[in-house]
C-alpha cells in the first residue's frame, strides 16, 4: 500500500465500498468526493495498475463494461492502512 498514490488508495476505498462497481460508477463517486471531473485517462490506467498489483480484480459485465472488486489482498491492505491511520488519528468529540 505504501507504493500507491493517494488517488489509487481512494480508488481502493471506493471499490471496496461498492458492490462490484463499473468504471463509470467509480468515476462518479470520485468526482463527488474531489468535486472535479476525473478524466478517463487518469481513471483507467490507475485501475489497471491496481489490477496489476493484485489489489483489484477486473470482471466483465458486457463487451464494453468492466466491473471491479477488491481481491483478498486488497481488503487486507485496506484493513492494514486503516489500522495504521488509527494509530495517528484520533477523532473524538
C-alpha positions, 0 to 999 in steps of 0.5 A: 500500500505504501507504493500507491498514490493517494488517488489509487488508495481512494480508488481502493476505498471506493471499490471496496465500498461498492458492490462490484462497481463499473468504471463509470460508477467509480468515476462518479463517486470520485468526482463527488468526493474531489468535486472535479471531473476525473478524466478517463485517462487518469481513471483507467490506467490507475485501475489497471495498475491496481489490477496489476498489483493484485489489489483489484480484480477486473470482471466483465459485465458486457463487451464494453463494461468492466466491473471491479472488486477488491481481491483478498489482498486488497481488503487486507491492505485496506484493513492494514492502512486503516489500522495504521491511520488509527494509530495517528488519528484520533477523532473524538468529540 
